[in-house]
Each structure stands twice: as C-alpha cells, then as structure tokens.
Amino acid sequence: MGKTVIAFATVFLLATAAAAQGGTKYDPGVSDSEIKIGQSVPYSGPASAFGVYGRVYQAWFKMLNDQGGINGRKIELSSLDNGFLPPKALEASRKLVESDGVFAEVGTLGTPPNLATRTYLNAKGVPQLYVPSGITKMDDPQKFRWTVPWYTRFEFEAVAYAKYLAADRPAARIAVLYQNDDFGRDYLAGFRKALGERAKAIVSEASFDLTDPTVDSQVIALKGSGADTLIVFGTPKFTAQAIRKTADLGWLALRIVCSPGSSIDGALKPAGLEISTGVLTSQLVKDPDDAAFAQDADVQDYLAFMKKWAPQESPRDTNAIGAYLGGQAFEYAVRRAGDELTRERVLKEATSLKDVKLKMLLPGVLLNNSPASYTAFRTYQMSRFDGASWKPFGPVYSAD
C-alpha cells in the first residue's frame, strides 16, 4: 500500500508540474519579469524626421512599465539608429537578436531597412512586428510569415486618391512626384492601377532619390506639363520642398500628399502653414488639433500621454500618433497571449485581429487581418489642411 501511495503521489506531482509548465511558455527574450524587444529607427540621415516614431515608442513602454508592464512583465525596448540605410538596419537587427537576445523586433521604421532585415529575421524565426511600411510585398505571409506590416498598403491608399479624383475632378490633368524606391513606386503603381482607363490623365511623372538635395527641378518640370493636380508620394522632407516650390512658382495646382508625408510638423510647417492650406491627404487617425475632437476621450488621453511621457515631442506629428497606435497594438497582442509568450503565439494574436479599435483611430476605422493577409488597415478618409489642422471630409473610401 505504501508503494502505491508513493507512486500515486509521484505521478500527481509530475502531472502538476507539467500542467504548471504548460501554462507558462516562454521563448528567448521573455522571463517572469520582462520582455525584451528591439527596433531600429532613422534618428539620423535624410529621413530623420521619422525619429519621433522611435522616441514615442520608447515613451509608450516607459508609461506601461510605470503602470506595471504587460501581465506583470516590464518591457525592455532597445531602439537603435538605422539612418534609413539598409546595411545599418541589418547590422542593428543582428545586434538585437544575437547580442541583446530580443523576443521580437517591433516598429522598426523604413521600407528599405525592413526589406533589408526581413530575410534575416524570418530565417531566425524572430517576429518582425508592426512594420511601418505599406509596400505591397511587405504583406507576404507565404514567404515571410514572421513579418507583420503595420501601415496600410500604399497601393490601397492610392486607391482612395484615384476614387476621389474620379468623383470630384474627373477632368484633372495629373502630375506625380514620387520617391524612387519601393515606397514611391508602390504608390505610383497602385494609383495607376486604380485609375484604370483614366491613367492617361497622368500627363507627367518625375522621381527623386533620398540622396537628392532638393526636388525643385522636378517640380519645375511637372509644372511645365500643364497639370492642374500634383500628387506627391514622398517622405516629409521632400513633401515640404514640393509644397514650397509650387508656391514659389505660383503653381495653383490641387496638391495631394500621401499620409507618410502629411505630418504637420514634419512637412507642412517646414513648407509653411499658410501655403500648405488646401493640401489634401487621406487619414486613419484623429487630428488632435481639430476642434471637432476637442472633447474626444481618445484625444484627451493621447494629449495627456504626450504631455507627461513625451513632452519634448509635438503631439500633432502624425508619426507620434503612429507610434502611439503601434504601442497599443503590441500591448494588445501580448496581453491576449497571456503567459504563453512564445513567438508563435504572439504572431497568431498579431495576425488575427477582428474589429479591433485602438485609441486615436477615426470613427469607423477598425483593424482586421488574417493569416492569409496581414494588412489590418483598409479604409480611408480624405482630409484637407485648413492652415491649422486636418479636416476630414467626404465619404470613407475602401480599398476593397
């Protein structure tokens, strides 16, 4: 009888230990007290205006840690400079994975940097979460299952501009200024495709490289085409230059800029708020300067967060809002994973969003994705800059 009792007790203890172990599963970078994550952001170089993205990400996790972290675990974020350079970004990823031992990369910014690092990260089985790049090939779960895009696809956003012009300016003569990389070319391809037979309305195109000092010569050439509508698919620095040059030339074209180049502080303010009045873009988020949202709970929470945790940054910068949303999304996925903090489980949570509403998204904008298509943003609201803030107008356009 004694042997039977001992044997039973041994089996019970082993089963209990196995159950406890089964309830808490960790992958590298995770412990009972912390989760190590990393990113690289262009704090220097031609796209340094995006540095605010990384700084607000850091502020978000400082706030979370002050509140106890996620499920009792503090977030240790290592944010490195990639200079918007692919080799530097790859070097940063190797350091984060092989030296720092991160659980995942989260919010690494820049299309060229992320294209340069995704093969490495996927080969290592390290999640590349919420990549703020909207090129079509960034959403390729069949080949790169660990790479989860954050922005909408650029080609989807371009559909909104094509639909708007078809409805409101069917006779428009269009000039396009685009960044000569995957970022700009994806916008242009999506725009041309969405125009369909009306693509002949594009009377002139000009590209620029990130290493170009200015786009003045391109804008002069585009004006000479006789276009009455200018679309800029570029980052903030060059968007600002294009807006300013159109004013210098007295070119009274309708100006449309893509959302990554629509930052008030990063693009419109450097160009000149007065001459930026009337510029159009598409939006997914609330403008904290819009009087219509003055009493909005999301906006009040966001402004309070920025004042306390990122006081040196401008809350009106759309890149700050993007980082604020990205932090929420990562927190959402990790909280849902609970104590099963494996890379597989967090990937599953990050790619099975259903009607998720994050603070600062415009009414009606919900996040939905699936293992077949990781892109979560698919609807767009056109907005017009009134000299102080972005004002949404018209219908919500869907890319589907």
N, C-alpha and C positions, 0 to 999 in steps of 0.2 A: 504493500500500500504506500509506503514511504517513497519508493522509487517512482510509483505512478504519480504521486503528488508533485514530486520534484520535476518529473518530465513534463507534467501539465504546466507547472509554473514556468519552466524554461520556455516552452512553446508560447505561453501567454506573453512573457516578457519580450521574446523575439518579435512576435506579431505586433506588440505595442510599439516597439522601437521602429519596426518597418513602417507602421502607419504614420508615426510621427515624422519619420524621414520622408515619407511620401507626401506629407502636407507641406513641406518646405523644401523646394528645389531651387538650387542656385547654379548659375553659370559664372564664368570668370567676370570679375568686376563687381560682384554682389556679395554682401555679407549680411549678418543680422542687423548691422548698424548703418551701412552705407551702400550707395550705388555709384560706381564710377562711370562717368560718361565724358565724352570729349567732342570737340568741334574745331574747325578752323574757319576763320573769317578774314576778309581783306581789311585789316586795320591800317594797311599802308597800300600805296600804289594807286592806279587810276580809278579804282572802284572803292576807295577808302570811305566814301560817303555811306557805304553799307556797314561800316564799323559799328554803328549804333545797334545793329542787329545783334551782334555778339554781346555788346555791353548790356543790353536789356535782357537778353537770355540769362546772363550771369545774375542780374538783379532779381529776376523771377525766382531762381533757385535759392538765392540768399533769403528771399521772403519765405519761401516754402520751408527752408531749414529752420528759420526763426520760429515757424509755426509747428515744428516737429517733424518736418520732412514728409515723405510719402509712405504711408503704412509704417511709420516709426523709423524709417531709414532716411538719413541725410543724403543729399545729392552732392557729389563732388564733381564739379564741372571744370575741365581743363579746356580753356579757349585759346587757341594759338593763331598766329597771323599767317595767312596764306598769300597775301599780296595779290590775290586774284591770279596767281601763277600756278599752272598745273604741277610742275615739278616740286614747288614748295608745298603745295597741298598734299602731294603724295608723301613727301618727307614727314609732314605733320601727322598724317594718318599712321604711318609706320611707327612713329614715336608713341602715339596714343595707344596703339594696340600692343606693340612689342615691349615698350618700356613702362608705360603707365598702366597697362592692363585694363583698359576700359571695357565696359559691358557693351557699349554701343557708341556710334557717332550720332549726334543729334544736332540738326540745324547747321551743318557745315554749309557755308554760303558761296554761291558762284557756280554757274553752269560748267565752265572749263575745269575748275577744281574738282567738282563732283564726278565729271566724266573721267578725270584722271585717276580717281581713287576707287571708283566702284568695282572695277575688276579685282583689285587687291582685297577690298573689304568683303566682297562676295566669296572670294576664294578662301578667306579666313572664317567665313560664317559669322561675320560681325554685322549686326544691323546698321544700316545707313538710313537713319530715320528722319522723316520730315525734311527732305532736301528742298531748300527754297530755290528750285529751278523748274521751269514749266515746259522744257523742251519735250517733244512727244516721246523720244526714245528713252527718257528717264523713267517712263512708266512701262517697264518691260519685265513683268514678273516671271515670264517663261525663261528668260536668260539671266535676269538679275533679281532673284527672289528676295534678296535682303535689302534692296534699295527702294525706299518708300518716298515718293515725291510729296511735297507739301503744297507748293503753289498749284493753281490750276494749270492745265496745259496752255502754253502760249497760243497754240493753234485754236484752242477753244475760245480764248479771249478775243482772238482776231475775228472769230465768227460774229461776236457782238458788234464790232465796228462795221463789218460788212452789212449786217442786218439793219443797223441804224442808218447807214448811208442809203441803203436801198429804199428805206421807208421815208427818210426826211430830205435826202439830197440825191434823188435818182439821176440827176444830170451832172453830178460832180465830176470835175476833172482832177484826178488824184495824183499827188506826188508822194513817194515813200522814201524816207531816210531810215536806213536800218543798219544795225551793228553787224559787222561781217564775221559772225561766228554762229554757233548753233542757236544761240539765244535769238539773234535778229533774223536769221534765215528761217527759223521755225515760225516766227510771227508772219513773215512775208509769205511763206508757203501756205499757211493756214488762211491768211487773208485772201490770197489769190484764189484758193480753192473755194472759199465761201462765196466769193463774188461770182464764180461760175462764168457764164457768158458775159457778165458785166466787167470782167477783168480788163477788158480793153479800155475801161475808164481810167486805168493807171497809165498816165501819159509819161511818167518819168520815175526812175528809181536811182538812188545813189547810196553807196555803202561807206562805212568808215571802220577803221580799226581802233582798238582800245589804245593803241600807242600813238594815234594821231593827236597832235596838239589841239586842233580845233576842227569843226565841221563847217566853217564859214564858206569854203569854196563849194562844198556840196550843196549848201542851202542856196547859194547864188545860182548854181546850175539848175536846181529844181525850180526856182522862181522863173527862170528863163523859159521853162517848158510851157508856161501859160496855165499851170494848175491853179485851181481855186481852193484846194483842200490839201493840207500837208499832214501826213501821218508819220510819227516818229516812233520807231521801235528801238529804243536805246536805254542805257542806264542814265542816272540823274545828271551827271556832269555834262554829257553830250546833249541831253534833252534841254538843259538850261541854255547851252550855247545856241541850239537851234531856235529856241523861242526868242532869245535876244537878237539873233541875226535877222529873223523875219521882221522884227520891229525896226531894226536899223535900216533895212531895205524898204520899209514901207509896204511890205507884202501883206495884204489884208486877207490872207487865206484862213479858212477854218483850220484850226490846229487840234489834232488828236494825238495824245501821247499814251503809250502803254502803261499799265499800272506800275511796273517796277521803276519807271521813270517819272512817276507822278508825285513824288514826295514834295510837300510844300517847302520844307526846309532844305531838302537836298537838291531840288530842281527849280521850283517856281520862285522861291525867294532869291536865289542867286541870279536868276534871269531877270527878276523884277516883278513884284506882285502886280503892279498896275498893268504892265504889258502882258502878263500871263492871264489877265482877266479874259474869260471866254474860252480858255483851253478846255477840251473835253478829255475824259478818260472813262474807264469802267472801274467799278468798285465792288468790293465784297464786304467792306467794313464801314463802321460808322466814323464820321469825321468828328473828332472831339470839339472842333471849333464851330460846328454847325449849331446855330441857335435852336434848331428843331430837336436836338438831342441834349439840350442844356440840363434837363431834369431826368434824363435817362439813367437808370440804375447802372447799366453796363459802363457808360461813360464816366459816371461819378466814381465807380470802383477803379476804373483804369487810371483816371487822373490822380486819385489818391495813391495808387500804387506807384505811379511815376514820381509824384512829389516826394514820397518817402524813400523809395528804393533806387530811383534813377534820377535824382534831382538835376544832374548836370546835362541830361538829355531833353530834347524837345518832345513833348507828348503828341505834337501834331505830325511828327515824322511817321509816314506810313510804314517805314522799316521797323520802327519801335513797336507799332501795333502788330506787325507781322511776327516779331519775336514774342510778344505777349501772347499771341494765339498759339504759336508753336510750343511754348512752355506749357500752356494749358493742355494741348493735345498729348504731349508726352506724359504729363501727370495723369491724364485720363487713362491712357493705355496701361501704365504701370499700376495704378490703383485697381484696375479691373483684373490684372494678373495676380494680385494678392501676394501670397507667399511663393507662388510658382514663378519665380523670377528667372526663367530660362529665356534664352534668345528666341526660341521657337514660340513660346507662349506670348511674349511681348509683340513679336511680329504678327501673330494671329490677331491680337487685340488692335494693333495699329492698322490692320488691313481689313477689318470687318466692322467699320463704323456704320451706324444706321441712325439717321436723323439726329446727329449729334449737334447740339447748339453750344457754341462757345461764346464767351463774353466778347462783345465788340463786333460780332458779325451783324450785317444788316438784316432787318426783318425778312423772313422767308429763305434766308441762306442757311442751309443745314448741310452737314458733312455726311456723305455716303460713299463708301467704296466697297470693294470685294477682292478676294484673292485673284480674280480674273482681271480687274482693273483697279489699281491702287489710287488713282486720282480721285480726290474727295470733293473738289470744288468744280461745279458745272453750271452755275448760273451767275449772271452779271447785271449790274445796274449802271446805266450810263449816268455820269455826273459832270457838272460844269463848274469851273472855278469862277467865283464871283469877286475875286480880289482879296478875299479873306479866308474862305473855306470852300470845300467841295459841296455842291448841292445836287443830290440825286434827282433825276427827272425821267419821265417816260416809263415804258414797260420794263419788266425784268426779262432779259434775253437768256434763252437756254442754248447751250452748245449742242444739245441732243436733238 
